[in-house]
Amino acid sequence: MTDPTLEELLERYATLRDTLQGLELERDELAAQIKAALQTGARPETELYRAELKVSRRVEYPLDRFRDVFGDAAALEVASVDRKKAEALAKSGDLDAERLRELALVKEVQALVLVPKTR
C-alpha cells in the first residue's frame, strides 16, 4: 500500500473539515432549542444524560462610561486589554477600586451542559 498523495491528504482534510463544520452548526442549533426549552422549565433527559443550564458571569466595563469616570489616559491603557488590567490598576491604587466596581457590568452567559446520570 502506498502513502496517500498530498492532494489525497488535502481532499480528506477538506472532507473532514466540512463534515465537522456541518456537525458543529447542527450541534449549535440543537443546543439553542434545548436551552430555550430549559428556560421555560423543561427537564429533558436521555438514558445517559440530563440537560442543565450552567450560568457564568462576565464582568465588563463600558468604554464610554469608563473614560468619563477615569479619563482618556486610563481608558486608552485598558481599552485593548481585558478586565484584569483594569482590576490590576485598581489594586495598585492607580484607579479608584470602589468607582471601578460601580462601573462594572456583569453579563450572564448560559451554556448547555450534559450531566452524566449515575446508575
Biopython code that builds the backbone (N, CA, C, O; Angstrom):
import numpy as np
from Bio.PDB.StructureBuilder import StructureBuilder

atoms = [
    (1, "MET", "N", (0.853, -1.185, 0.000)),
    (1, "MET", "CA", (0.000, 0.000, 0.000)),
    (1, "MET", "C", (0.892, 1.239, 0.000)),
    (1, "MET", "O", (1.859, 1.320, 0.758)),
    (2, "THR", "N", (0.562, 2.189, -0.845)),
    (2, "THR", "CA", (1.364, 3.404, -0.948)),
    (2, "THR", "C", (0.783, 4.502, -0.076)),
    (2, "THR", "O", (-0.408, 4.523, 0.234)),
    (3, "ASP", "N", (1.662, 5.408, 0.304)),
    (3, "ASP", "CA", (1.207, 6.562, 1.084)),
    (3, "ASP", "C", (0.315, 7.436, 0.217)),
    (3, "ASP", "O", (0.531, 7.548, -0.990)),
    (4, "PRO", "N", (-0.691, 8.056, 0.835)),
    (4, "PRO", "CA", (-1.568, 8.949, 0.054)),
    (4, "PRO", "C", (-0.776, 10.145, -0.480)),
    (4, "PRO", "O", (0.197, 10.588, 0.129)),
    (5, "THR", "N", (-1.209, 10.646, -1.611)),
    (5, "THR", "CA", (-0.573, 11.828, -2.182)),
    (5, "THR", "C", (-0.988, 13.058, -1.383)),
    (5, "THR", "O", (-1.942, 13.018, -0.605)),
    (6, "LEU", "N", (-0.272, 14.126, -1.583)),
    (6, "LEU", "CA", (-0.607, 15.378, -0.907)),
    (6, "LEU", "C", (-2.008, 15.841, -1.294)),
    (6, "LEU", "O", (-2.734, 16.381, -0.460)),
    (7, "GLU", "N", (-2.385, 15.637, -2.535)),
    (7, "GLU", "CA", (-3.729, 16.012, -2.988)),
    (7, "GLU", "C", (-4.795, 15.165, -2.303)),
    (7, "GLU", "O", (-5.864, 15.670, -1.958)),
    (8, "GLU", "N", (-4.506, 13.865, -2.104)),
    (8, "GLU", "CA", (-5.448, 12.993, -1.407)),
    (8, "GLU", "C", (-5.579, 13.396, 0.065)),
    (8, "GLU", "O", (-6.673, 13.381, 0.629)),
    (9, "LEU", "N", (-4.452, 13.755, 0.672)),
    (9, "LEU", "CA", (-4.500, 14.238, 2.049)),
    (9, "LEU", "C", (-5.334, 15.507, 2.154)),
    (9, "LEU", "O", (-6.135, 15.658, 3.076)),
    (10, "LEU", "N", (-5.142, 16.418, 1.201)),
    (10, "LEU", "CA", (-5.908, 17.664, 1.190)),
    (10, "LEU", "C", (-7.387, 17.382, 0.997)),
    (10, "LEU", "O", (-8.224, 17.999, 1.657)),
    (11, "GLU", "N", (-7.719, 16.470, 0.113)),
    (11, "GLU", "CA", (-9.123, 16.118, -0.124)),
    (11, "GLU", "C", (-9.756, 15.553, 1.145)),
    (11, "GLU", "O", (-10.878, 15.916, 1.496)),
    (12, "ARG", "N", (-9.039, 14.666, 1.831)),
    (12, "ARG", "CA", (-9.567, 14.082, 3.072)),
    (12, "ARG", "C", (-9.716, 15.155, 4.148)),
    (12, "ARG", "O", (-10.715, 15.190, 4.867)),
    (13, "TYR", "N", (-8.721, 16.021, 4.252)),
    (13, "TYR", "CA", (-8.780, 17.115, 5.220)),
    (13, "TYR", "C", (-10.000, 17.994, 4.957)),
    (13, "TYR", "O", (-10.739, 18.328, 5.883)),
    (14, "ALA", "N", (-10.211, 18.369, 3.693)),
    (14, "ALA", "CA", (-11.350, 19.223, 3.334)),
    (14, "ALA", "C", (-12.671, 18.532, 3.661)),
    (14, "ALA", "O", (-13.608, 19.171, 4.140)),
    (15, "THR", "N", (-12.743, 17.233, 3.403)),
    (15, "THR", "CA", (-13.961, 16.480, 3.714)),
    (15, "THR", "C", (-14.230, 16.479, 5.219)),
    (15, "THR", "O", (-15.354, 16.718, 5.660)),
    (16, "LEU", "N", (-13.181, 16.206, 6.002)),
    (16, "LEU", "CA", (-13.346, 16.210, 7.455)),
    (16, "LEU", "C", (-13.722, 17.590, 7.976)),
    (16, "LEU", "O", (-14.599, 17.714, 8.831)),
    (17, "ARG", "N", (-13.064, 18.630, 7.465)),
    (17, "ARG", "CA", (-13.378, 19.999, 7.907)),
    (17, "ARG", "C", (-14.825, 20.347, 7.602)),
    (17, "ARG", "O", (-15.534, 20.878, 8.456)),
    (18, "ASP", "N", (-15.265, 20.048, 6.382)),
    (18, "ASP", "CA", (-16.646, 20.358, 6.001)),
    (18, "ASP", "C", (-17.648, 19.567, 6.844)),
    (18, "ASP", "O", (-18.692, 20.094, 7.228)),
    (19, "THR", "N", (-17.331, 18.310, 7.128)),
    (19, "THR", "CA", (-18.205, 17.476, 7.958)),
    (19, "THR", "C", (-18.289, 18.041, 9.368)),
    (19, "THR", "O", (-19.378, 18.164, 9.929)),
    (20, "LEU", "N", (-17.134, 18.385, 9.943)),
    (20, "LEU", "CA", (-17.119, 18.940, 11.299)),
    (20, "LEU", "C", (-17.878, 20.259, 11.374)),
    (20, "LEU", "O", (-18.621, 20.492, 12.328)),
    (21, "GLN", "N", (-17.699, 21.114, 10.387)),
    (21, "GLN", "CA", (-18.410, 22.395, 10.399)),
    (21, "GLN", "C", (-19.916, 22.179, 10.344)),
    (21, "GLN", "O", (-20.671, 22.867, 11.031)),
    (22, "GLY", "N", (-20.353, 21.228, 9.529)),
    (22, "GLY", "CA", (-21.780, 20.916, 9.457)),
    (22, "GLY", "C", (-22.303, 20.368, 10.773)),
    (22, "GLY", "O", (-23.394, 20.733, 11.210)),
    (23, "LEU", "N", (-21.533, 19.493, 11.408)),
    (23, "LEU", "CA", (-21.934, 18.930, 12.697)),
    (23, "LEU", "C", (-21.953, 19.994, 13.789)),
    (23, "LEU", "O", (-22.851, 19.997, 14.632)),
    (24, "GLU", "N", (-20.978, 20.891, 13.783)),
    (24, "GLU", "CA", (-20.951, 21.972, 14.780)),
    (24, "GLU", "C", (-22.145, 22.895, 14.613)),
    (24, "GLU", "O", (-22.732, 23.334, 15.602)),
    (25, "LEU", "N", (-22.511, 23.192, 13.376)),
    (25, "LEU", "CA", (-23.674, 24.033, 13.126)),
    (25, "LEU", "C", (-24.943, 23.363, 13.640)),
    (25, "LEU", "O", (-25.770, 23.999, 14.293)),
    (26, "GLU", "N", (-25.090, 22.074, 13.343)),
    (26, "GLU", "CA", (-26.259, 21.335, 13.827)),
    (26, "GLU", "C", (-26.262, 21.278, 15.354)),
    (26, "GLU", "O", (-27.311, 21.457, 15.973)),
    (27, "ARG", "N", (-25.090, 21.030, 15.975)),
    (27, "ARG", "CA", (-24.987, 20.991, 17.436)),
    (27, "ARG", "C", (-25.422, 22.319, 18.044)),
    (27, "ARG", "O", (-26.165, 22.343, 19.025)),
    (28, "ASP", "N", (-24.956, 23.432, 17.458)),
    (28, "ASP", "CA", (-25.302, 24.750, 17.988)),
    (28, "ASP", "C", (-26.798, 25.033, 17.865)),
    (28, "ASP", "O", (-27.397, 25.623, 18.765)),
    (29, "GLU", "N", (-27.399, 24.613, 16.755)),
    (29, "GLU", "CA", (-28.840, 24.808, 16.574)),
    (29, "GLU", "C", (-29.634, 23.975, 17.581)),
    (29, "GLU", "O", (-30.611, 24.453, 18.159)),
    (30, "LEU", "N", (-29.209, 22.730, 17.786)),
    (30, "LEU", "CA", (-29.880, 21.872, 18.768)),
    (30, "LEU", "C", (-29.712, 22.438, 20.175)),
    (30, "LEU", "O", (-30.663, 22.439, 20.958)),
    (31, "ALA", "N", (-28.520, 22.915, 20.501)),
    (31, "ALA", "CA", (-28.275, 23.494, 21.822)),
    (31, "ALA", "C", (-29.177, 24.694, 22.062)),
    (31, "ALA", "O", (-29.705, 24.862, 23.161)),
    (32, "ALA", "N", (-29.357, 25.528, 21.049)),
    (32, "ALA", "CA", (-30.220, 26.705, 21.198)),
    (32, "ALA", "C", (-31.662, 26.283, 21.488)),
    (32, "ALA", "O", (-32.331, 26.891, 22.324)),
    (33, "GLN", "N", (-32.136, 25.255, 20.806)),
    (33, "GLN", "CA", (-33.501, 24.775, 21.042)),
    (33, "GLN", "C", (-33.649, 24.173, 22.435)),
    (33, "GLN", "O", (-34.648, 24.404, 23.116)),
    (34, "ILE", "N", (-32.646, 23.399, 22.855)),
    (34, "ILE", "CA", (-32.705, 22.783, 24.179)),
    (34, "ILE", "C", (-32.612, 23.837, 25.268)),
    (34, "ILE", "O", (-33.329, 23.757, 26.266)),
    (35, "LYS", "N", (-31.730, 24.836, 25.091)),
    (35, "LYS", "CA", (-31.615, 25.919, 26.081)),
    (35, "LYS", "C", (-32.932, 26.666, 26.221)),
    (35, "LYS", "O", (-33.361, 26.989, 27.329)),
    (36, "ALA", "N", (-33.569, 26.937, 25.085)),
    (36, "ALA", "CA", (-34.853, 27.634, 25.128)),
    (36, "ALA", "C", (-35.878, 26.814, 25.907)),
    (36, "ALA", "O", (-36.652, 27.369, 26.687)),
    (37, "ALA", "N", (-35.889, 25.511, 25.703)),
    (37, "ALA", "CA", (-36.822, 24.649, 26.424)),
    (37, "ALA", "C", (-36.496, 24.619, 27.920)),
    (37, "ALA", "O", (-37.402, 24.651, 28.752)),
    (38, "LEU", "N", (-35.217, 24.558, 28.259)),
    (38, "LEU", "CA", (-34.816, 24.557, 29.669)),
    (38, "LEU", "C", (-35.238, 25.850, 30.355)),
    (38, "LEU", "O", (-35.628, 25.833, 31.523)),
    (39, "GLN", "N", (-35.166, 26.966, 29.644)),
    (39, "GLN", "CA", (-35.550, 28.254, 30.218)),
    (39, "GLN", "C", (-37.042, 28.343, 30.489)),
    (39, "GLN", "O", (-37.476, 29.168, 31.293)),
    (40, "THR", "N", (-37.831, 27.506, 29.830)),
    (40, "THR", "CA", (-39.272, 27.504, 30.075)),
    (40, "THR", "C", (-39.674, 26.433, 31.089)),
    (40, "THR", "O", (-40.860, 26.221, 31.345)),
    (41, "GLY", "N", (-38.659, 25.751, 31.670)),
    (41, "GLY", "CA", (-38.960, 24.775, 32.712)),
    (41, "GLY", "C", (-38.869, 23.324, 32.299)),
    (41, "GLY", "O", (-39.030, 22.440, 33.141)),
    (42, "ALA", "N", (-38.618, 23.047, 31.028)),
    (42, "ALA", "CA", (-38.497, 21.656, 30.590)),
    (42, "ALA", "C", (-37.259, 21.027, 31.221)),
    (42, "ALA", "O", (-36.289, 21.723, 31.519)),
    (43, "ARG", "N", (-37.292, 19.729, 31.422)),
    (43, "ARG", "CA", (-36.161, 18.997, 32.005)),
    (43, "ARG", "C", (-35.852, 17.771, 31.141)),
    (43, "ARG", "O", (-36.132, 16.646, 31.555)),
    (44, "PRO", "N", (-35.283, 17.969, 29.958)),
    (44, "PRO", "CA", (-35.027, 16.832, 29.067)),
    (44, "PRO", "C", (-33.898, 15.948, 29.576)),
    (44, "PRO", "O", (-32.917, 16.422, 30.149)),
    (45, "GLU", "N", (-34.066, 14.649, 29.350)),
    (45, "GLU", "CA", (-33.011, 13.711, 29.693)),
    (45, "GLU", "C", (-33.131, 12.474, 28.825)),
    (45, "GLU", "O", (-34.205, 12.149, 28.318)),
    (46, "THR", "N", (-32.021, 11.799, 28.666)),
    (46, "THR", "CA", (-31.983, 10.537, 27.945)),
    (46, "THR", "C", (-31.600, 9.461, 28.955)),
    (46, "THR", "O", (-31.517, 9.724, 30.155)),
    (47, "GLU", "N", (-31.370, 8.268, 28.466)),
    (47, "GLU", "CA", (-30.953, 7.196, 29.357)),
    (47, "GLU", "C", (-29.604, 7.508, 30.006)),
    (47, "GLU", "O", (-29.339, 7.084, 31.131)),
    (48, "LEU", "N", (-28.755, 8.251, 29.294)),
    (48, "LEU", "CA", (-27.406, 8.516, 29.791)),
    (48, "LEU", "C", (-27.187, 9.924, 30.334)),
    (48, "LEU", "O", (-26.342, 10.126, 31.206)),
    (49, "TYR", "N", (-27.945, 10.906, 29.824)),
    (49, "TYR", "CA", (-27.654, 12.296, 30.167)),
    (49, "TYR", "C", (-28.902, 13.059, 30.598)),
    (49, "TYR", "O", (-30.028, 12.733, 30.223)),
    (50, "ARG", "N", (-28.648, 14.093, 31.404)),
    (50, "ARG", "CA", (-29.664, 15.058, 31.786)),
    (50, "ARG", "C", (-29.135, 16.424, 31.348)),
    (50, "ARG", "O", (-27.973, 16.743, 31.597)),
    (51, "ALA", "N", (-29.957, 17.216, 30.710)),
    (51, "ALA", "CA", (-29.545, 18.540, 30.247)),
    (51, "ALA", "C", (-29.790, 19.576, 31.335)),
    (51, "ALA", "O", (-30.847, 19.595, 31.966)),
    (52, "GLU", "N", (-28.799, 20.438, 31.543)),
    (52, "GLU", "CA", (-28.914, 21.524, 32.507)),
    (52, "GLU", "C", (-28.305, 22.776, 31.893)),
    (52, "GLU", "O", (-27.522, 22.701, 30.946)),
    (53, "LEU", "N", (-28.671, 23.926, 32.444)),
    (53, "LEU", "CA", (-28.045, 25.183, 32.039)),
    (53, "LEU", "C", (-27.016, 25.578, 33.078)),
    (53, "LEU", "O", (-27.305, 25.606, 34.274)),
    (54, "LYS", "N", (-25.838, 25.878, 32.627)),
    (54, "LYS", "CA", (-24.790, 26.378, 33.513)),
    (54, "LYS", "C", (-24.658, 27.866, 33.224)),
    (54, "LYS", "O", (-24.443, 28.269, 32.080)),
    (55, "VAL", "N", (-24.786, 28.675, 34.264)),
    (55, "VAL", "CA", (-24.723, 30.126, 34.109)),
    (55, "VAL", "C", (-23.365, 30.614, 34.587)),
    (55, "VAL", "O", (-22.934, 30.298, 35.696)),
    (56, "SER", "N", (-22.700, 31.383, 33.744)),
    (56, "SER", "CA", (-21.451, 32.022, 34.163)),
    (56, "SER", "C", (-21.606, 33.517, 33.968)),
    (56, "SER", "O", (-22.402, 33.975, 33.147)),
    (57, "ARG", "N", (-20.842, 34.263, 34.726)),
    (57, "ARG", "CA", (-20.932, 35.715, 34.667)),
    (57, "ARG", "C", (-19.609, 36.300, 34.202)),
    (57, "ARG", "O", (-18.536, 35.817, 34.564)),
    (58, "ARG", "N", (-19.705, 37.345, 33.398)),
    (58, "ARG", "CA", (-18.530, 38.024, 32.880)),
    (58, "ARG", "C", (-18.658, 39.506, 33.181)),
    (58, "ARG", "O", (-19.680, 40.123, 32.880)),
    (59, "VAL", "N", (-17.634, 40.066, 33.767)),
    (59, "VAL", "CA", (-17.644, 41.486, 34.109)),
    (59, "VAL", "C", (-17.043, 42.284, 32.956)),
    (59, "VAL", "O", (-15.990, 41.935, 32.424)),
    (60, "GLU", "N", (-17.726, 43.351, 32.584)),
    (60, "GLU", "CA", (-17.242, 44.258, 31.546)),
    (60, "GLU", "C", (-17.395, 45.686, 32.037)),
    (60, "GLU", "O", (-18.223, 45.974, 32.901)),
    (61, "TYR", "N", (-16.589, 46.576, 31.477)),
    (61, "TYR", "CA", (-16.683, 47.994, 31.797)),
    (61, "TYR", "C", (-16.953, 48.737, 30.492)),
    (61, "TYR", "O", (-16.123, 48.699, 29.583)),
    (62, "PRO", "N", (-18.098, 49.412, 30.382)),
    (62, "PRO", "CA", (-18.402, 50.137, 29.143)),
    (62, "PRO", "C", (-17.366, 51.248, 28.930)),
    (62, "PRO", "O", (-17.131, 52.069, 29.817)),
    (63, "LEU", "N", (-16.759, 51.260, 27.752)),
    (63, "LEU", "CA", (-15.645, 52.163, 27.481)),
    (63, "LEU", "C", (-16.017, 53.632, 27.637)),
    (63, "LEU", "O", (-15.247, 54.401, 28.213)),
    (64, "ASP", "N", (-17.188, 54.041, 27.132)),
    (64, "ASP", "CA", (-17.547, 55.462, 27.222)),
    (64, "ASP", "C", (-17.704, 55.909, 28.677)),
    (64, "ASP", "O", (-17.239, 56.988, 29.045)),
    (65, "ARG", "N", (-18.349, 55.098, 29.496)),
    (65, "ARG", "CA", (-18.510, 55.456, 30.914)),
    (65, "ARG", "C", (-17.180, 55.370, 31.655)),
    (65, "ARG", "O", (-16.895, 56.193, 32.526)),
    (66, "PHE", "N", (-16.365, 54.367, 31.306)),
    (66, "PHE", "CA", (-15.043, 54.225, 31.928)),
    (66, "PHE", "C", (-14.211, 55.473, 31.653)),
    (66, "PHE", "O", (-13.550, 55.998, 32.549)),
    (67, "ARG", "N", (-14.247, 55.944, 30.405)),
    (67, "ARG", "CA", (-13.490, 57.143, 30.030)),
    (67, "ARG", "C", (-14.009, 58.366, 30.777)),
    (67, "ARG", "O", (-13.219, 59.203, 31.213)),
    (68, "ASP", "N", (-15.347, 58.482, 30.934)),
    (68, "ASP", "CA", (-15.928, 59.606, 31.671)),
    (68, "ASP", "C", (-15.467, 59.624, 33.127)),
    (68, "ASP", "O", (-15.209, 60.687, 33.690)),
    (69, "VAL", "N", (-15.365, 58.445, 33.727)),
    (69, "VAL", "CA", (-15.014, 58.353, 35.142)),
    (69, "VAL", "C", (-13.507, 58.463, 35.369)),
    (69, "VAL", "O", (-13.067, 59.155, 36.288)),
    (70, "PHE", "N", (-12.708, 57.779, 34.529)),
    (70, "PHE", "CA", (-11.277, 57.688, 34.800)),
    (70, "PHE", "C", (-10.389, 58.473, 33.827)),
    (70, "PHE", "O", (-9.181, 58.571, 34.043)),
    (71, "GLY", "N", (-10.965, 59.026, 32.771)),
    (71, "GLY", "CA", (-10.187, 59.836, 31.846)),
    (71, "GLY", "C", (-9.658, 59.067, 30.650)),
    (71, "GLY", "O", (-9.672, 57.837, 30.601)),
    (72, "ASP", "N", (-9.186, 59.858, 29.677)),
    (72, "ASP", "CA", (-8.714, 59.283, 28.419)),
    (72, "ASP", "C", (-7.490, 58.394, 28.595)),
    (72, "ASP", "O", (-7.409, 57.332, 27.977)),
    (73, "ALA", "N", (-6.542, 58.804, 29.421)),
    (73, "ALA", "CA", (-5.304, 58.034, 29.568)),
    (73, "ALA", "C", (-5.584, 56.634, 30.117)),
    (73, "ALA", "O", (-5.060, 55.643, 29.608)),
    (74, "ALA", "N", (-6.414, 56.564, 31.160)),
    (74, "ALA", "CA", (-6.740, 55.256, 31.739)),
    (74, "ALA", "C", (-7.553, 54.424, 30.744)),
    (74, "ALA", "O", (-7.343, 53.217, 30.629)),
    (75, "ALA", "N", (-8.474, 55.064, 30.029)),
    (75, "ALA", "CA", (-9.284, 54.343, 29.046)),
    (75, "ALA", "C", (-8.391, 53.790, 27.941)),
    (75, "ALA", "O", (-8.579, 52.658, 27.493)),
    (76, "LEU", "N", (-7.433, 54.577, 27.509)),
    (76, "LEU", "CA", (-6.519, 54.121, 26.469)),
    (76, "LEU", "C", (-5.679, 52.955, 26.972)),
    (76, "LEU", "O", (-5.407, 52.016, 26.225)),
    (77, "GLU", "N", (-5.276, 53.010, 28.217)),
    (77, "GLU", "CA", (-4.431, 51.952, 28.773)),
    (77, "GLU", "C", (-5.174, 50.623, 28.878)),
    (77, "GLU", "O", (-4.564, 49.571, 28.689)),
    (78, "VAL", "N", (-6.468, 50.641, 29.171)),
    (78, "VAL", "CA", (-7.200, 49.385, 29.344)),
    (78, "VAL", "C", (-8.100, 49.034, 28.167)),
    (78, "VAL", "O", (-8.683, 47.950, 28.156)),
    (79, "ALA", "N", (-8.230, 49.901, 27.190)),
    (79, "ALA", "CA", (-9.176, 49.679, 26.098)),
    (79, "ALA", "C", (-8.896, 48.396, 25.318)),
    (79, "ALA", "O", (-9.834, 47.716, 24.904)),
    (80, "SER", "N", (-7.657, 48.063, 25.114)),
    (80, "SER", "CA", (-7.350, 46.872, 24.337)),
    (80, "SER", "C", (-7.002, 45.681, 25.231)),
    (80, "SER", "O", (-6.516, 44.659, 24.747)),
    (81, "VAL", "N", (-7.246, 45.812, 26.510)),
    (81, "VAL", "CA", (-6.927, 44.760, 27.464)),
    (81, "VAL", "C", (-8.214, 44.398, 28.201)),
    (81, "VAL", "O", (-9.157, 45.188, 28.234)),
    (82, "ASP", "N", (-8.250, 43.240, 28.774)),
    (82, "ASP", "CA", (-9.472, 42.798, 29.461)),
    (82, "ASP", "C", (-9.595, 43.384, 30.864)),
    (82, "ASP", "O", (-8.784, 44.210, 31.283)),
    (83, "ARG", "N", (-10.599, 42.950, 31.559)),
    (83, "ARG", "CA", (-10.912, 43.487, 32.886)),
    (83, "ARG", "C", (-9.770, 43.287, 33.869)),
    (83, "ARG", "O", (-9.636, 44.060, 34.818)),
    (84, "LYS", "N", (-8.946, 42.267, 33.664)),
    (84, "LYS", "CA", (-7.850, 42.006, 34.597)),
    (84, "LYS", "C", (-6.904, 43.200, 34.679)),
    (84, "LYS", "O", (-6.371, 43.502, 35.747)),
    (85, "LYS", "N", (-6.696, 43.872, 33.563)),
    (85, "LYS", "CA", (-5.814, 45.045, 33.553)),
    (85, "LYS", "C", (-6.430, 46.175, 34.380)),
    (85, "LYS", "O", (-5.740, 46.804, 35.183)),
    (86, "ALA", "N", (-7.716, 46.430, 34.187)),
    (86, "ALA", "CA", (-8.380, 47.484, 34.947)),
    (86, "ALA", "C", (-8.362, 47.153, 36.436)),
    (86, "ALA", "O", (-8.124, 48.030, 37.266)),
    (87, "GLU", "N", (-8.612, 45.896, 36.774)),
    (87, "GLU", "CA", (-8.613, 45.496, 38.172)),
    (87, "GLU", "C", (-7.201, 45.567, 38.770)),
    (87, "GLU", "O", (-7.042, 45.874, 39.951)),
    (88, "ALA", "N", (-6.185, 45.285, 37.956)),
    (88, "ALA", "CA", (-4.803, 45.409, 38.431)),
    (88, "ALA", "C", (-4.467, 46.871, 38.722)),
    (88, "ALA", "O", (-3.780, 47.167, 39.699)),
    (89, "LEU", "N", (-4.950, 47.784, 37.878)),
    (89, "LEU", "CA", (-4.728, 49.214, 38.117)),
    (89, "LEU", "C", (-5.430, 49.660, 39.404)),
    (89, "LEU", "O", (-4.893, 50.468, 40.161)),
    (90, "ALA", "N", (-6.626, 49.132, 39.645)),
    (90, "ALA", "CA", (-7.342, 49.477, 40.881)),
    (90, "ALA", "C", (-6.616, 48.905, 42.091)),
    (90, "ALA", "O", (-6.503, 49.566, 43.123)),
    (91, "LYS", "N", (-6.133, 47.696, 41.964)),
    (91, "LYS", "CA", (-5.433, 47.056, 43.083)),
    (91, "LYS", "C", (-4.144, 47.813, 43.420)),
    (91, "LYS", "O", (-3.765, 47.912, 44.588)),
    (92, "SER", "N", (-3.474, 48.344, 42.393)),
    (92, "SER", "CA", (-2.220, 49.073, 42.634)),
    (92, "SER", "C", (-2.474, 50.495, 43.123)),
    (92, "SER", "O", (-1.540, 51.198, 43.511)),
    (93, "GLY", "N", (-3.752, 50.923, 43.103)),
    (93, "GLY", "CA", (-4.082, 52.260, 43.575)),
    (93, "GLY", "C", (-4.125, 53.306, 42.480)),
    (93, "GLY", "O", (-4.402, 54.474, 42.752)),
    (94, "ASP", "N", (-3.854, 52.903, 41.229)),
    (94, "ASP", "CA", (-3.905, 53.855, 40.118)),
    (94, "ASP", "C", (-5.333, 54.232, 39.742)),
    (94, "ASP", "O", (-5.562, 55.285, 39.147)),
    (95, "LEU", "N", (-6.290, 53.381, 40.084)),
    (95, "LEU", "CA", (-7.715, 53.662, 39.852)),
    (95, "LEU", "C", (-8.455, 53.490, 41.170)),
    (95, "LEU", "O", (-8.035, 52.715, 42.030)),
    (96, "ASP", "N", (-9.544, 54.206, 41.322)),
    (96, "ASP", "CA", (-10.397, 54.089, 42.499)),
    (96, "ASP", "C", (-11.180, 52.769, 42.392)),
    (96, "ASP", "O", (-12.047, 52.626, 41.529)),
    (97, "ALA", "N", (-10.872, 51.825, 43.260)),
    (97, "ALA", "CA", (-11.472, 50.491, 43.199)),
    (97, "ALA", "C", (-12.986, 50.524, 43.374)),
    (97, "ALA", "O", (-13.702, 49.790, 42.693)),
    (98, "GLU", "N", (-13.478, 51.361, 44.270)),
    (98, "GLU", "CA", (-14.920, 51.440, 44.502)),
    (98, "GLU", "C", (-15.634, 51.967, 43.265)),
    (98, "GLU", "O", (-16.677, 51.440, 42.880)),
    (99, "ARG", "N", (-15.091, 52.985, 42.651)),
    (99, "ARG", "CA", (-15.714, 53.536, 41.435)),
    (99, "ARG", "C", (-15.650, 52.525, 40.293)),
    (99, "ARG", "O", (-16.561, 52.462, 39.467)),
    (100, "LEU", "N", (-14.581, 51.736, 40.245)),
    (100, "LEU", "CA", (-14.469, 50.704, 39.214)),
    (100, "LEU", "C", (-15.561, 49.649, 39.419)),
    (100, "LEU", "O", (-16.183, 49.213, 38.450)),
    (101, "ARG", "N", (-15.798, 49.237, 40.661)),
    (101, "ARG", "CA", (-16.858, 48.254, 40.955)),
    (101, "ARG", "C", (-18.231, 48.794, 40.563)),
    (101, "ARG", "O", (-19.063, 48.056, 40.036)),
    (102, "GLU", "N", (-18.471, 50.087, 40.820)),
    (102, "GLU", "CA", (-19.750, 50.693, 40.463)),
    (102, "GLU", "C", (-19.941, 50.736, 38.954)),
    (102, "GLU", "O", (-21.068, 50.686, 38.462)),
    (103, "LEU", "N", (-18.860, 50.827, 38.237)),
    (103, "LEU", "CA", (-18.882, 50.927, 36.779)),
    (103, "LEU", "C", (-19.103, 49.576, 36.100)),
    (103, "LEU", "O", (-19.556, 49.521, 34.957)),
    (104, "ALA", "N", (-18.788, 48.500, 36.792)),
    (104, "ALA", "CA", (-18.799, 47.160, 36.202)),
    (104, "ALA", "C", (-20.181, 46.727, 35.742)),
    (104, "ALA", "O", (-21.183, 46.991, 36.407)),
    (105, "LEU", "N", (-20.221, 46.066, 34.609)),
    (105, "LEU", "CA", (-21.412, 45.400, 34.107)),
    (105, "LEU", "C", (-21.154, 43.906, 34.175)),
    (105, "LEU", "O", (-20.101, 43.440, 33.739)),
    (106, "VAL", "N", (-22.090, 43.156, 34.710)),
    (106, "VAL", "CA", (-21.945, 41.712, 34.779)),
    (106, "VAL", "C", (-22.898, 41.100, 33.770)),
    (106, "VAL", "O", (-24.110, 41.306, 33.833)),
    (107, "LYS", "N", (-22.335, 40.348, 32.841)),
    (107, "LYS", "CA", (-23.154, 39.697, 31.829)),
    (107, "LYS", "C", (-23.188, 38.212, 32.105)),
    (107, "LYS", "O", (-22.165, 37.602, 32.417)),
    (108, "GLU", "N", (-24.380, 37.629, 31.988)),
    (108, "GLU", "CA", (-24.535, 36.201, 32.210)),
    (108, "GLU", "C", (-24.527, 35.482, 30.872)),
    (108, "GLU", "O", (-25.113, 35.945, 29.893)),
    (109, "VAL", "N", (-23.861, 34.356, 30.850)),
    (109, "VAL", "CA", (-23.808, 33.502, 29.670)),
    (109, "VAL", "C", (-24.328, 32.140, 30.099)),
    (109, "VAL", "O", (-23.924, 31.611, 31.134)),
    (110, "GLN", "N", (-25.225, 31.576, 29.300)),
    (110, "GLN", "CA", (-25.770, 30.269, 29.635)),
    (110, "GLN", "C", (-25.213, 29.231, 28.670)),
    (110, "GLN", "O", (-25.264, 29.412, 27.454)),
    (111, "ALA", "N", (-24.692, 28.167, 29.208)),
    (111, "ALA", "CA", (-24.149, 27.091, 28.393)),
    (111, "ALA", "C", (-24.931, 25.817, 28.694)),
    (111, "ALA", "O", (-25.276, 25.542, 29.843)),
    (112, "LEU", "N", (-25.199, 25.055, 27.662)),
    (112, "LEU", "CA", (-25.869, 23.770, 27.814)),
    (112, "LEU", "C", (-24.838, 22.759, 28.315)),
    (112, "LEU", "O", (-23.757, 22.630, 27.741)),
    (113, "VAL", "N", (-25.174, 22.055, 29.374)),
    (113, "VAL", "CA", (-24.265, 21.060, 29.954)),
    (113, "VAL", "C", (-24.979, 19.725, 30.000)),
    (113, "VAL", "O", (-26.132, 19.635, 30.422)),
    (114, "LEU", "N", (-24.275, 18.682, 29.558)),
    (114, "LEU", "CA", (-24.815, 17.328, 29.673)),
    (114, "LEU", "C", (-24.240, 16.720, 30.945)),
    (114, "LEU", "O", (-23.024, 16.593, 31.091)),
    (115, "VAL", "N", (-25.110, 16.354, 31.844)),
    (115, "VAL", "CA", (-24.691, 15.782, 33.118)),
    (115, "VAL", "C", (-24.903, 14.276, 33.032)),
    (115, "VAL", "O", (-26.031, 13.820, 32.842)),
    (116, "PRO", "N", (-23.821, 13.491, 33.173)),
    (116, "PRO", "CA", (-23.994, 12.029, 33.117)),
    (116, "PRO", "C", (-24.867, 11.557, 34.281)),
    (116, "PRO", "O", (-24.709, 11.999, 35.419)),
    (117, "LYS", "N", (-25.768, 10.669, 33.972)),
    (117, "LYS", "CA", (-26.625, 10.111, 35.011)),
    (117, "LYS", "C", (-25.910, 8.896, 35.613)),
    (117, "LYS", "O", (-25.404, 8.039, 34.889)),
    (118, "THR", "N", (-25.877, 8.839, 36.923)),
    (118, "THR", "CA", (-25.247, 7.702, 37.580)),
    (118, "THR", "C", (-26.294, 6.640, 37.848)),
    (118, "THR", "O", (-27.461, 6.940, 38.099)),
    (119, "ARG", "N", (-25.867, 5.428, 37.793)),
    (119, "ARG", "CA", (-26.825, 4.326, 37.983)),
    (119, "ARG", "C", (-26.706, 3.746, 39.342)),
    (119, "ARG", "O", (-27.432, 2.811, 39.680)),
]
sb = StructureBuilder()
sb.init_structure("model")
sb.init_model(0)
sb.init_chain("A")
sb.init_seg("    ")
for serial, (resi, resn, name, xyz) in enumerate(atoms, 1):
    if name == "N":
        sb.init_residue(resn, " ", resi, " ")
    sb.init_atom(name, np.array(xyz, "f"), 0.0, 1.0, " ", f" {name:<3s}", serial, name[0])
structure = sb.get_structure()
